[in-house]
Amino acid sequence: MEKTTHFGFKDVAESEKADKVAEVFHSVAQKYDVMNDMMSAGLHRVWKHFTLSTSGVKPGDKVLDIAGGTGDLARGWAKRVGKTGEVWLTDINSSMLTVGRDRLLDEGLMLPVSLADAEKLPFPDNYFNAVSVAFGLRNMTHKDLALKEMLRVLKPGGKLMVLEFSKVWKPLSPVYDLYSFKALPLMGKLIANDAASYQYLAESIRMHPDQDTLKQMMLDAGFGKADYHNLSAGVVALHKGYKF
């Protein structure tokens, strides 16, 4: 029998998960940025700025942004690496990638883009100084394989940055659960006409590994060192993995 994995709180065949996740993001792509601002009260911009400002990325670096969606991090990386650097915007979802590419083009920023599966990255070994993935790892079917691929394409001395929803501070859990399972689907229905996708969002956050588990997964994938920093009481955590 085929192995199963989780899609939110449901168990599905591993071969079906990518298509189900794709349906979610095809549905929400056009309203993705508006919903991010509404859901986080704009905090997602602070979390991304923290990722950029603590990255150590410098002019001339090569950066890969995985699951880059509408291009927030890619834009920030482009500013940091300058004209001598290189930034790739990638996503497995064509709708999200199109929105991100067009948005950056409208701002006068032309970056190379690739429709890419994080579990099978189309890049050579030891190529990038930094790899980032923001709010994308939890949607991947085989997180262990994706982490190994991210390690493979990093140069020795390179850094992986994973910005992702995580385990909230325990005293806040009841309020956070109420918000996640009641308010988010309602906002999804009213703004994006799609309550189900935001129900999946809430469920997928609960199924994602907590801070210490993800740190260990990064070490198991081959990173020489891994650490994390909690943001907003653990609603989000920024994990960093270092390739030795």
LUMNULUM-538279 format. One record per residue (C-alpha): residue number from 0; chain; y, x negated, z. Coordinates in nm, 3 decimals, padded with zeros to 5 digits. Layout:
BEGIN
+-----+-------+---------+---------+---------+
:  nr : kette :       y :       x :       z :
+-----+-------+---------+---------+---------+
: NUM :     A :       Y :       X :       Z :
...
+-----+-------+---------+---------+---------+
END
This chain:
BEGIN
+-----+-------+---------+---------+---------+
:  nr : kette :       y :       x :       z :
+-----+-------+---------+---------+---------+
:   0 :     A :  00.000 :  00.000 :  00.000 :
:   1 :     A :  00.354 : -00.115 : -00.073 :
:   2 :     A :  00.557 : -00.250 :  00.216 :
:   3 :     A :  00.829 : -00.028 :  00.357 :
:   4 :     A :  01.177 : -00.104 :  00.485 :
:   5 :     A :  01.457 :  00.099 :  00.635 :
:   6 :     A :  01.725 :  00.288 :  00.448 :
:   7 :     A :  01.940 :  00.398 :  00.736 :
:   8 :     A :  01.698 :  00.564 :  00.977 :
:   9 :     A :  01.448 :  00.648 :  00.701 :
:  10 :     A :  01.152 :  00.436 :  00.595 :
:  11 :     A :  01.133 :  00.381 :  00.219 :
:  12 :     A :  00.928 :  00.161 : -00.012 :
:  13 :     A :  01.086 : -00.184 : -00.049 :
:  14 :     A :  01.108 : -00.131 : -00.425 :
:  15 :     A :  01.321 :  00.181 : -00.371 :
:  16 :     A :  01.582 :  00.048 : -00.129 :
:  17 :     A :  01.803 : -00.135 : -00.380 :
:  18 :     A :  01.832 :  00.176 : -00.596 :
:  19 :     A :  01.916 :  00.395 : -00.297 :
:  20 :     A :  02.183 :  00.152 : -00.179 :
:  21 :     A :  02.315 :  00.138 : -00.535 :
:  22 :     A :  02.355 :  00.516 : -00.538 :
:  23 :     A :  02.565 :  00.495 : -00.221 :
:  24 :     A :  02.805 :  00.239 : -00.366 :
:  25 :     A :  02.826 :  00.398 : -00.711 :
:  26 :     A :  02.936 :  00.709 : -00.523 :
:  27 :     A :  03.197 :  00.550 : -00.295 :
:  28 :     A :  03.338 :  00.274 : -00.519 :
:  29 :     A :  03.659 :  00.452 : -00.622 :
:  30 :     A :  03.746 :  00.549 : -00.264 :
:  31 :     A :  03.606 :  00.238 : -00.096 :
:  32 :     A :  03.937 :  00.075 : -00.001 :
:  33 :     A :  04.096 :  00.399 :  00.121 :
:  34 :     A :  03.793 :  00.474 :  00.338 :
:  35 :     A :  03.789 :  00.120 :  00.479 :
:  36 :     A :  04.149 :  00.160 :  00.593 :
:  37 :     A :  04.080 :  00.503 :  00.740 :
:  38 :     A :  03.753 :  00.413 :  00.914 :
:  39 :     A :  03.880 :  00.092 :  01.074 :
:  40 :     A :  04.246 :  00.192 :  01.117 :
:  41 :     A :  04.323 : -00.111 :  00.901 :
:  42 :     A :  04.129 : -00.351 :  01.124 :
:  43 :     A :  03.904 : -00.461 :  00.836 :
:  44 :     A :  04.205 : -00.652 :  00.703 :
:  45 :     A :  04.237 : -00.838 :  01.035 :
:  46 :     A :  03.864 : -00.920 :  01.036 :
:  47 :     A :  03.883 : -01.054 :  00.682 :
:  48 :     A :  04.197 : -01.255 :  00.758 :
:  49 :     A :  04.018 : -01.413 :  01.055 :
:  50 :     A :  03.729 : -01.507 :  00.825 :
:  51 :     A :  03.965 : -01.667 :  00.575 :
:  52 :     A :  04.183 : -01.846 :  00.829 :
:  53 :     A :  03.892 : -01.999 :  01.025 :
:  54 :     A :  03.689 : -02.098 :  00.717 :
:  55 :     A :  03.818 : -02.449 :  00.662 :
:  56 :     A :  03.825 : -02.378 :  00.287 :
:  57 :     A :  04.076 : -02.609 :  00.119 :
:  58 :     A :  04.230 : -02.673 : -00.225 :
:  59 :     A :  03.973 : -02.774 : -00.485 :
:  60 :     A :  03.677 : -02.611 : -00.309 :
:  61 :     A :  03.419 : -02.394 : -00.483 :
:  62 :     A :  03.356 : -02.061 : -00.308 :
:  63 :     A :  03.099 : -01.789 : -00.376 :
:  64 :     A :  03.178 : -01.438 : -00.251 :
:  65 :     A :  02.858 : -01.230 : -00.238 :
:  66 :     A :  02.871 : -00.849 : -00.226 :
:  67 :     A :  03.241 : -00.906 : -00.289 :
:  68 :     A :  03.309 : -00.543 : -00.374 :
:  69 :     A :  03.675 : -00.472 : -00.434 :
:  70 :     A :  03.778 : -00.835 : -00.403 :
:  71 :     A :  03.959 : -00.871 : -00.068 :
:  72 :     A :  03.794 : -01.199 :  00.028 :
:  73 :     A :  03.786 : -01.333 : -00.328 :
:  74 :     A :  04.163 : -01.291 : -00.348 :
:  75 :     A :  04.203 : -01.482 : -00.022 :
:  76 :     A :  03.968 : -01.759 : -00.132 :
:  77 :     A :  04.157 : -01.797 : -00.462 :
:  78 :     A :  04.481 : -01.854 : -00.271 :
:  79 :     A :  04.318 : -02.121 : -00.057 :
:  80 :     A :  04.137 : -02.318 : -00.327 :
:  81 :     A :  04.430 : -02.312 : -00.569 :
:  82 :     A :  04.418 : -02.397 : -00.938 :
:  83 :     A :  04.182 : -02.690 : -00.886 :
:  84 :     A :  03.923 : -02.476 : -00.708 :
:  85 :     A :  03.672 : -02.216 : -00.823 :
:  86 :     A :  03.595 : -01.871 : -00.680 :
:  87 :     A :  03.315 : -01.643 : -00.798 :
:  88 :     A :  03.327 : -01.271 : -00.724 :
:  89 :     A :  02.974 : -01.127 : -00.727 :
:  90 :     A :  02.814 : -00.796 : -00.640 :
:  91 :     A :  02.480 : -00.631 : -00.717 :
:  92 :     A :  02.657 : -00.300 : -00.781 :
:  93 :     A :  02.830 : -00.264 : -01.117 :
:  94 :     A :  03.070 :  00.008 : -00.998 :
:  95 :     A :  03.195 : -00.201 : -00.707 :
:  96 :     A :  03.221 : -00.514 : -00.921 :
:  97 :     A :  03.419 : -00.330 : -01.188 :
:  98 :     A :  03.664 : -00.194 : -00.933 :
:  99 :     A :  03.706 : -00.540 : -00.780 :
: 100 :     A :  03.748 : -00.717 : -01.114 :
: 101 :     A :  04.001 : -00.463 : -01.242 :
: 102 :     A :  04.195 : -00.466 : -00.917 :
: 103 :     A :  04.230 : -00.845 : -00.925 :
: 104 :     A :  04.324 : -00.839 : -01.295 :
: 105 :     A :  04.596 : -00.583 : -01.218 :
: 106 :     A :  04.732 : -00.836 : -00.969 :
: 107 :     A :  04.727 : -01.110 : -01.234 :
: 108 :     A :  04.426 : -01.288 : -01.086 :
: 109 :     A :  04.144 : -01.372 : -01.327 :
: 110 :     A :  03.827 : -01.489 : -01.153 :
: 111 :     A :  03.475 : -01.539 : -01.288 :
: 112 :     A :  03.255 : -01.245 : -01.192 :
: 113 :     A :  02.879 : -01.197 : -01.191 :
: 114 :     A :  02.653 : -00.897 : -01.141 :
: 115 :     A :  02.422 : -01.082 : -00.905 :
: 116 :     A :  02.137 : -01.010 : -00.664 :
: 117 :     A :  02.185 : -01.214 : -00.346 :
: 118 :     A :  01.808 : -01.264 : -00.325 :
: 119 :     A :  01.809 : -01.437 : -00.668 :
: 120 :     A :  02.146 : -01.605 : -00.711 :
: 121 :     A :  02.220 : -01.729 : -01.065 :
: 122 :     A :  02.378 : -02.055 : -00.950 :
: 123 :     A :  02.253 : -02.414 : -00.923 :
: 124 :     A :  02.151 : -02.590 : -00.604 :
: 125 :     A :  02.419 : -02.761 : -00.393 :
: 126 :     A :  02.711 : -02.615 : -00.589 :
: 127 :     A :  02.947 : -02.435 : -00.348 :
: 128 :     A :  03.150 : -02.562 : -00.053 :
: 129 :     A :  03.147 : -02.216 :  00.104 :
: 130 :     A :  02.966 : -01.884 :  00.065 :
: 131 :     A :  03.090 : -01.556 :  00.210 :
: 132 :     A :  02.942 : -01.210 :  00.244 :
: 133 :     A :  03.141 : -00.933 :  00.411 :
: 134 :     A :  02.972 : -00.606 :  00.504 :
: 135 :     A :  02.693 : -00.664 :  00.254 :
: 136 :     A :  02.408 : -00.840 :  00.430 :
: 137 :     A :  02.290 : -00.529 :  00.614 :
: 138 :     A :  02.226 : -00.354 :  00.280 :
: 139 :     A :  01.995 : -00.626 :  00.148 :
: 140 :     A :  01.622 : -00.556 :  00.142 :
: 141 :     A :  01.505 : -00.910 :  00.223 :
: 142 :     A :  01.777 : -01.065 :  00.436 :
: 143 :     A :  01.566 : -01.375 :  00.496 :
: 144 :     A :  01.539 : -01.445 :  00.123 :
: 145 :     A :  01.910 : -01.384 :  00.073 :
: 146 :     A :  01.999 : -01.628 :  00.351 :
: 147 :     A :  01.772 : -01.893 :  00.197 :
: 148 :     A :  01.942 : -01.842 : -00.141 :
: 149 :     A :  02.285 : -01.880 :  00.019 :
: 150 :     A :  02.167 : -02.202 :  00.180 :
: 151 :     A :  02.028 : -02.327 : -00.152 :
: 152 :     A :  02.356 : -02.293 : -00.343 :
: 153 :     A :  02.562 : -02.456 : -00.067 :
: 154 :     A :  02.643 : -02.824 : -00.082 :
: 155 :     A :  02.539 : -03.036 :  00.216 :
: 156 :     A :  02.825 : -02.993 :  00.462 :
: 157 :     A :  02.891 : -02.645 :  00.326 :
: 158 :     A :  02.935 : -02.330 :  00.528 :
: 159 :     A :  02.811 : -01.971 :  00.509 :
: 160 :     A :  03.028 : -01.697 :  00.658 :
: 161 :     A :  02.873 : -01.356 :  00.726 :
: 162 :     A :  03.119 : -01.088 :  00.837 :
: 163 :     A :  02.921 : -00.781 :  00.939 :
: 164 :     A :  02.905 : -00.485 :  01.173 :
: 165 :     A :  02.715 : -00.582 :  01.483 :
: 166 :     A :  02.621 : -00.477 :  01.837 :
: 167 :     A :  02.919 : -00.326 :  02.016 :
: 168 :     A :  03.000 : -00.400 :  02.382 :
: 169 :     A :  02.761 : -00.176 :  02.576 :
: 170 :     A :  03.019 :  00.026 :  02.776 :
: 171 :     A :  03.177 :  00.134 :  02.445 :
: 172 :     A :  02.848 :  00.248 :  02.289 :
: 173 :     A :  02.876 :  00.622 :  02.372 :
: 174 :     A :  03.226 :  00.651 :  02.223 :
: 175 :     A :  03.132 :  00.433 :  01.926 :
: 176 :     A :  02.822 :  00.644 :  01.857 :
: 177 :     A :  03.024 :  00.966 :  01.869 :
: 178 :     A :  03.278 :  00.821 :  01.627 :
: 179 :     A :  03.010 :  00.680 :  01.395 :
: 180 :     A :  02.789 :  00.985 :  01.366 :
: 181 :     A :  03.052 :  01.260 :  01.382 :
: 182 :     A :  03.384 :  01.125 :  01.256 :
: 183 :     A :  03.265 :  00.892 :  00.978 :
: 184 :     A :  03.062 :  01.151 :  00.783 :
: 185 :     A :  03.347 :  01.401 :  00.821 :
: 186 :     A :  03.598 :  01.149 :  00.684 :
: 187 :     A :  03.356 :  01.071 :  00.403 :
: 188 :     A :  03.334 :  01.439 :  00.316 :
: 189 :     A :  03.710 :  01.498 :  00.325 :
: 190 :     A :  03.827 :  01.178 :  00.152 :
: 191 :     A :  03.539 :  01.068 : -00.072 :
: 192 :     A :  03.359 :  01.403 : -00.103 :
: 193 :     A :  03.048 :  01.225 :  00.022 :
: 194 :     A :  02.934 :  01.273 :  00.381 :
: 195 :     A :  02.581 :  01.141 :  00.316 :
: 196 :     A :  02.692 :  00.789 :  00.219 :
: 197 :     A :  02.889 :  00.752 :  00.541 :
: 198 :     A :  02.600 :  00.889 :  00.744 :
: 199 :     A :  02.397 :  00.607 :  00.585 :
: 200 :     A :  02.672 :  00.361 :  00.683 :
: 201 :     A :  02.648 :  00.460 :  01.049 :
: 202 :     A :  02.268 :  00.441 :  01.042 :
: 203 :     A :  02.258 :  00.107 :  00.858 :
: 204 :     A :  02.483 : -00.050 :  01.122 :
: 205 :     A :  02.237 :  00.052 :  01.394 :
: 206 :     A :  01.945 : -00.097 :  01.200 :
: 207 :     A :  02.118 : -00.431 :  01.136 :
: 208 :     A :  02.012 : -00.729 :  01.353 :
: 209 :     A :  02.228 : -00.793 :  01.657 :
: 210 :     A :  02.436 : -01.108 :  01.700 :
: 211 :     A :  02.170 : -01.336 :  01.847 :
: 212 :     A :  01.896 : -01.210 :  01.614 :
: 213 :     A :  02.107 : -01.280 :  01.305 :
: 214 :     A :  02.199 : -01.623 :  01.441 :
: 215 :     A :  01.829 : -01.703 :  01.475 :
: 216 :     A :  01.759 : -01.570 :  01.125 :
: 217 :     A :  02.015 : -01.815 :  00.988 :
: 218 :     A :  01.852 : -02.104 :  01.172 :
: 219 :     A :  01.508 : -01.990 :  01.050 :
: 220 :     A :  01.642 : -01.987 :  00.693 :
: 221 :     A :  01.720 : -02.358 :  00.726 :
: 222 :     A :  02.080 : -02.379 :  00.843 :
: 223 :     A :  02.128 : -02.681 :  01.067 :
: 224 :     A :  02.363 : -02.496 :  01.298 :
: 225 :     A :  02.473 : -02.134 :  01.341 :
: 226 :     A :  02.720 : -01.960 :  01.568 :
: 227 :     A :  02.914 : -01.635 :  01.584 :
: 228 :     A :  03.239 : -01.488 :  01.707 :
: 229 :     A :  03.265 : -01.125 :  01.820 :
: 230 :     A :  03.560 : -00.924 :  01.690 :
: 231 :     A :  03.684 : -00.591 :  01.829 :
: 232 :     A :  03.436 : -00.591 :  02.119 :
: 233 :     A :  03.143 : -00.663 :  01.892 :
: 234 :     A :  03.205 : -00.382 :  01.644 :
: 235 :     A :  03.206 : -00.672 :  01.397 :
: 236 :     A :  03.086 : -01.031 :  01.428 :
: 237 :     A :  03.160 : -01.333 :  01.212 :
: 238 :     A :  02.854 : -01.556 :  01.186 :
: 239 :     A :  02.884 : -01.908 :  01.047 :
: 240 :     A :  02.594 : -02.118 :  00.926 :
: 241 :     A :  02.624 : -02.488 :  00.844 :
: 242 :     A :  02.415 : -02.679 :  00.592 :
: 243 :     A :  02.338 : -03.033 :  00.704 :
+-----+-------+---------+---------+---------+
END
